[in-house]
């Protein structure tokens, strides 16, 4: 090996010998055997390959040398170099990756292989980058920023998208390496508008003959790549932006077309359903679009209905039924509108009496009560998702009535579920023994949690509680322990969310029943069976119901979250004494009252904030108008000053003309100018008058607006707020007194010291939170008062400004009156002057002197 490396170092100019040396090293290190060999021989070969790789990379300069040789364009050097480096990465990937990462421009040199015009080198370059980017985020980022996405998508397009060969498959695997679990690259992919370039991949057309094995593989990888971008494991913000981009560019619409197309292979259809599921999950726009998709049937049916038909049809493949369930769950995830639409299809007013069209609700009911245990489980879980975190729909579902048989009265859906549950294994079903009961118990637990009305309906049937206590108390086999645990959870929910409206099944009576029939410790132990079950942790890991076979289909992901949330609080509720329950109820009511008061104050403060904001805007507007008025006044003063100056100038000129020694020529020129000046002055005086009137009108309007501001309303609101603050302080003191009394009155038996301490700590925590909230409220009110004072000051300042403007306006009026009077005097003087000039002319004519009219000959 040393000699071969020496050849690589010293004979760079001889491409042929370099090529042979690289080929030889590749054959030594590689495990790719063309002929089949025995397993022992293969393992031995792998060990040898790893040993030789370790020897080669021991000197990091050898890998750097190999990278430099890849810059040679000669086919006989570059191709064996690519194969050798790929083999090194396959043998000892992490070590070789680290050497390439620290090598200057190491990754960038390898990216040039994608641009090689020789397809063999380009294709092997893709395989090299696959090995290089595997499980190394740093290298993945460098490759992505070296324009890998653009080049790979170009290759896929050139090769014919999904109709391409194995090169397309290799490019898709490399894209998956770059994007999977790499948030930075996913964001770069989205920001680079590469999602839009994925749409043509799924334009498969209607032909049914074009589904080669390679096309199925390619399309499968393409769908997985879409799922990588919208995986529930990604940050919510990143997933949401990718989902929106997929809708905007038409990718979701294209996927729905494949979903409803005929002749699509089963595995592609299944993966397409899973992909659509994650593209719409938690995205309202995409969920609304999916709800509007119709299957191309006659009459058209909603896609949701068609998919549910497959889910409750036991002849369909198991993986397809799981995919449809996942799609339905994703459609309802954080989609209260969709949940309402599904539940509404079960209500009496919306059911189609003709039976021509089947609804989603009817299909779910049919699946819930069929003799196929898998359909029972899927329908129960699907219906539970229609109720997830939606108290309104839980109450609405209580209205659903079912016709069991002709002549018998209808039965509520809740009652029918408990009836089937109590029958147990009496009904002959296909599939798992416990699957139906587990599904129904999960549905009932979801339905009753956070819904006291549903709990009351459930307890109203006198047979339900004895059935549950009987199930929990029995000593059954390991398989039945899960059912016991779920029964304990359902009974615990009936206690924790019980509003004590049924006298026979109050919280205290149910706890006494547990103590008498089961025993508290035994009950808690049975409750713990759920989270200890082997399938519980599997279901809690990810939302997709992905099971190897129907027997593993036991838990739903969302249900595991409900168990985690309720297991602890139910355990505490079972151990509480009746006195503690009563005290807690009192404190809870007091806290609720306090919360309502605080909410009332918050709303009041919010309203006053809005009013203050409006007043601020009005003051701001008034200030602007004020500034405009001041500017107008300044302009008017300036114009008046100009007119005064002109008037004074005219007076001086007229004074000169009246002197006896004044020349006749000057007098005649002045006479020629005066009529124009007088006309202009008159026009400007008229304009001043009109401007002054406009200014007076504007000032009157502003005076009226300021006077009409709702200061009285603001004062009354602030007064009422002060009264309510006093009331709040009083109630706070009462609450503190009650709490102190509660702390003194609670008994402290030795058995419940821990519980009492925890309770006291809990109450203290809640009280400190209330005190903090009261303090914050006071601060808000104080800030409001300060803001009110500031507004008053601003209004006072506005009033002062208006008064100043009024004074200036009065001065202007006086100035204009004086100006008008002086103007009239000027006109009289001018008339006298004209008369004198005329008489002088006549005298000159009588004396025989010629009169020169040069001034008028223009």
CORZIZI-V206689 format. One record per helix or strand of 3 or more residues. SS is the DSSP state (hx for helix, st for strand). FROM is the first residue (numbers start at 1). LEN is the number of residues. Records with the same first field share a line. If there is no record, write none. Layout:
# CORZIZI-V206689
SS=FROM-LEN + FROM-LEN
This chain:
# CORZIZI-V206689
hx=2-9 + 15-15 + 39-20 + 60-10 + 75-17 + 93-10 + 106-10 + 119-15 + 137-9 + 148-11 + 161-3 + 166-14 + 183-9 + 195-8 + 213-17 + 236-13 + 251-10 + 266-15 + 284-9 + 303-9 + 318-15 + 336-9 + 348-3 + 360-9 + 373-13 + 391-7 + 413-14 + 435-14 + 452-9 + 462-12 + 478-19 + 503-3 + 507-11 + 520-8 + 529-4 + 534-8 + 550-3 + 557-19 + 578-81 + 664-44 + 711-35 + 750-98 + 854-3
